[in-house]
Amino acid sequence: MNPKKILKSVGGVLLLFLISFAVAYVNEVLERSQRAERAEGGQKDPWADRRVLDFEVTMAQAQEAATQNGRDIALKWDAVDNSQTSKFRATMTIRRGTAVLTRVMDISRQKEVNAEKQLIAFLEPPDVRGTAYLTWAYKDPQKEDDMWVFLPAESLTRRVAGGARKGPFMRSDFSLEDILKREVDDDLWVLDRTEDLGGAACYVLTATPAKASNSSYAKKIIWVRKDIYLPTKVEFYEKNDQLIKTLILGDFQSVQGIWTPLKQETRTARQDSATTLELSQVTYNQPLAEDLFQPQNLKR
């Protein structure tokens, strides 16, 4: 029998046992409260309602976990951006101690049958103008994604190999791996719990790479908003369970009917370093040049 089916079956039995136990406990609390009320001449146990309420919340969370799993939520998150193309201007501000670097870029994306392609072209400042990154993120999780970088100073396009993707993206707190689109099945998903974060009800997911060699992160813990199914916080961890960095997403706006986080900030743990990414001029489903996402055209 498939091990995943066995685990799912065992998990379902355990969940039913816990729910049955909770129901029995709530009934016992109510019965004891009623007996105490009768014995004390109608005075009600002041803690009974609180205990019942706590268990009702727990029951609701357990039932919610039973109806969907982590992968279900990740699929809904992935489906939020239902566009075929997108384009926007991004301003990236890097702060390290008292030093501040600002970079401006245009980002274009296009979804194709077998891959999602992305072009990042730097506009400012002059020392990085013309630098461009091209990524092809394949839908097949068994196929390694492609990445190229064009360096105008060398007038050369280079392929970025897997090991080099652990490095920083243009000296920021984002890594080259972070700019690649990950497919849902590139990771294994677990719904850990539900909780509020910043006033928004969230699912808390843990994502671990389906193939350890496919990511420099051992795991990610992700807070996904229940109302719009987009992440609002992501923690990145090393293999020794040490926090590497934290990504906070905000300024969510509906653009052409697609919820979009217009601001992101990544802070590196144990360093006085942070990078903010702010989006503007966001457009969806506008025609893009057919040859825009070809590595041989990065030089132009």
C-alpha positions in Angstrom: 0.0 0.0 0.0 1.1 3.5 -0.8 2.9 5.0 2.4 1.2 8.4 1.8 -2.2 6.7 1.9 -1.3 4.8 5.0 -0.3 8.0 6.8 -3.4 9.8 5.6 -5.6 6.9 6.9 -3.8 6.9 10.2 -4.0 10.7 10.5 -7.8 10.5 9.8 -8.3 7.9 12.5 -6.3 9.9 15.0 -8.2 13.1 14.1 -11.6 11.3 14.7 -10.3 10.0 18.0 -9.3 13.5 19.1 -12.6 15.0 18.1 -14.5 12.2 19.9 -12.4 12.8 23.0 -13.1 16.6 22.8 -16.8 16.1 22.5 -16.8 13.7 25.5 -14.8 16.2 27.5 -17.1 19.1 26.7 -20.1 17.1 27.7 -18.4 16.2 31.0 -17.6 19.8 31.7 -21.2 20.8 31.1 -22.6 18.0 33.3 -20.2 18.9 36.1 -21.2 22.6 35.8 -24.9 21.7 36.0 -24.4 19.5 39.1 -22.3 22.2 40.8 -25.0 24.8 39.9 -27.7 22.6 41.5 -25.6 22.0 44.6 -24.8 25.7 45.1 -28.4 26.8 44.7 -28.2 27.9 41.1 -24.7 29.5 41.1 -23.0 28.8 37.8 -19.4 27.6 37.4 -17.7 30.8 35.9 -15.1 28.8 34.1 -17.4 26.3 32.5 -18.3 28.5 29.5 -14.7 29.4 28.9 -13.6 25.8 28.8 -16.4 24.9 26.5 -15.5 27.9 24.2 -11.8 26.9 24.1 -12.8 23.4 23.0 -15.3 24.7 20.4 -12.4 26.7 18.9 -10.2 23.6 19.0 -12.9 21.5 17.4 -13.4 24.1 14.6 -9.7 24.1 13.9 -9.6 20.3 13.8 -12.5 20.1 11.4 -10.9 22.7 9.2 -7.7 20.6 9.1 -9.7 17.5 8.2 -11.2 19.2 5.2 -8.0 20.4 3.5 -4.3 19.8 3.8 -1.2 21.9 3.2 -1.0 21.0 -0.5 -4.6 22.1 -1.0 -3.8 25.5 0.4 -0.6 25.8 -1.6 -2.6 25.1 -4.8 -5.1 27.8 -4.0 -2.2 30.2 -3.4 -0.7 29.2 -6.7 -4.0 29.9 -8.5 -4.5 33.4 -7.2 -2.4 34.9 -10.0 -4.4 33.5 -12.9 -2.8 35.8 -15.5 -0.9 34.6 -18.6 1.4 37.6 -18.6 2.5 40.3 -16.1 4.8 43.3 -16.1 5.8 45.8 -13.3 8.4 48.2 -12.2 10.3 47.2 -9.0 12.4 49.4 -6.7 14.8 47.4 -4.5 16.3 49.2 -1.5 19.1 47.4 0.3 20.1 48.5 3.8 23.2 47.3 5.6 24.1 49.2 8.6 24.2 52.8 7.5 24.8 52.0 3.8 21.8 52.1 1.4 21.7 50.8 -2.2 18.8 51.4 -4.5 18.1 49.5 -7.7 15.3 49.9 -10.2 14.2 47.1 -12.6 11.4 46.0 -14.9 10.1 42.5 -14.4 8.2 40.7 -17.1 6.6 37.2 -16.8 4.9 34.9 -19.1 3.2 31.5 -18.5 3.6 28.8 -21.1 2.5 25.2 -21.4 5.6 23.7 -19.8 7.2 26.6 -18.0 6.9 30.1 -16.4 9.4 32.5 -17.9 10.7 35.7 -16.3 12.9 38.5 -17.4 14.4 41.0 -14.9 16.1 44.0 -16.6 17.9 46.6 -14.5 17.4 50.3 -15.3 19.1 52.1 -12.5 21.7 53.0 -11.2 24.1 53.4 -14.1 26.6 50.8 -12.8 24.0 48.0 -13.2 22.0 49.4 -16.1 21.6 46.7 -18.8 22.2 43.8 -16.4 19.4 41.2 -17.0 18.4 37.9 -15.5 16.3 35.3 -17.4 14.6 32.3 -15.7 12.7 29.4 -17.0 10.8 27.6 -14.2 9.6 24.3 -15.5 6.3 22.7 -14.4 7.8 19.3 -14.4 9.4 19.0 -10.9 11.9 16.4 -12.2 13.4 19.0 -14.6 16.0 21.4 -13.4 15.0 25.1 -13.9 17.2 27.3 -16.1 18.7 30.7 -15.3 20.9 33.1 -17.3 22.5 36.4 -16.5 23.7 39.1 -19.0 26.6 41.3 -17.7 26.9 44.4 -19.9 30.5 45.1 -18.7 31.5 41.8 -20.3 28.9 41.8 -23.0 28.4 38.2 -22.1 25.5 35.9 -21.3 26.2 33.2 -18.7 24.2 30.3 -17.5 23.8 30.3 -13.7 24.3 26.7 -12.4 22.4 25.2 -9.5 25.1 25.7 -6.9 25.6 29.4 -7.7 21.9 30.1 -7.0 22.6 30.1 -3.3 24.4 33.4 -3.8 22.8 36.8 -3.3 20.7 38.5 -6.0 22.4 41.8 -6.8 23.9 42.1 -3.3 20.4 42.0 -1.7 19.0 39.8 1.0 17.2 37.8 -1.7 19.1 34.9 -3.2 19.1 33.9 -6.8 17.0 30.9 -5.8 14.3 33.3 -4.5 13.7 34.8 -7.9 12.8 31.4 -9.4 9.1 30.4 -9.5 8.7 27.1 -7.5 5.9 24.7 -8.5 3.6 23.4 -5.8 5.0 19.9 -6.2 8.6 21.0 -5.8 7.8 20.9 -2.1 6.1 18.7 0.4 3.4 20.6 2.4 2.1 20.3 5.9 -0.7 22.4 7.5 0.6 22.9 11.0 -2.1 25.2 12.5 -4.2 28.3 12.1 -3.5 31.6 13.8 -3.9 35.3 13.5 -1.0 37.4 12.2 -1.2 41.2 12.0 -5.0 41.0 12.4 -5.5 38.5 9.5 -6.5 34.9 10.0 -3.8 32.6 8.5 -3.0 29.0 7.7 0.6 28.2 8.9 2.3 25.8 6.5 5.6 24.0 6.5 7.2 23.4 3.1 10.2 21.1 2.7 11.9 20.4 -0.7 10.7 17.2 -2.4 14.3 16.9 -3.5 16.8 18.2 -1.0 19.2 19.0 -3.8 16.6 21.3 -5.4 16.8 24.0 -2.7 19.4 25.6 -0.4 16.7 25.8 2.3 15.8 22.9 4.6 12.3 24.2 5.1 10.1 27.2 5.0 7.3 28.2 7.4 4.6 30.2 5.6 1.7 32.2 6.9 -1.0 32.2 4.2 -3.9 34.6 4.6 -7.3 32.8 4.7 -9.2 35.7 2.9 -7.0 36.1 -0.2 -4.8 32.9 -0.1 -1.5 34.8 -0.3 1.5 34.6 2.0 2.0 37.4 4.4 5.1 36.0 6.2 7.8 33.4 5.3 10.6 32.1 7.5 13.6 30.4 5.7 15.6 27.8 7.6 18.9 25.9 7.3 19.3 22.2 7.8 20.3 22.7 11.5 16.9 24.4 12.0 18.6 27.8 12.2 16.6 30.8 10.9 18.2 32.3 7.8 15.9 35.2 7.0 12.3 36.4 7.2 10.2 37.7 4.4 7.2 40.0 5.2 4.7 40.8 2.4 2.2 43.6 2.6 0.2 46.4 0.9 -2.1 43.8 -0.8 -4.1 45.4 -3.5 -6.5 44.0 -6.2 -5.0 44.8 -9.6 -7.2 43.9 -12.5 -9.0 41.5 -10.1 -5.7 39.8 -9.0 -4.6 40.2 -5.4 -1.0 41.5 -5.5 1.5 42.3 -2.6 3.0 45.6 -3.6 5.6 45.6 -0.9 8.0 42.9 0.4 10.8 43.1 2.9 13.4 40.5 3.7 15.5 40.6 6.8 18.6 38.4 7.3 18.9 36.8 10.7 22.0 37.6 12.8 22.9 40.5 10.5 22.0 44.2 10.3 20.7 43.7 6.8 17.3 44.2 5.1 16.0 44.5 1.5 12.7 46.1 0.5 11.0 45.5 -2.8 8.2 47.9 -3.9 6.1 47.3 -7.0 4.5 49.9 -9.3 3.0 50.1 -12.8 1.6 46.6 -12.4 -0.3 45.2 -15.4 -1.6 41.8 -16.2 -2.5 40.0 -19.5 -0.9 42.5 -21.8 0.9 41.2 -24.9 4.6 40.7 -24.6 7.1 40.3 -27.4 7.5 36.7 -28.4 11.3 36.7 -28.3 11.6 38.6 -25.0 12.4 35.4 -23.0 15.2 34.0 -25.2 18.7 34.0 -23.7 20.3 35.0 -27.0 18.3 38.3 -26.9 19.5 39.4 -23.4 22.3 41.5 -24.9 20.0 44.0 -26.7 
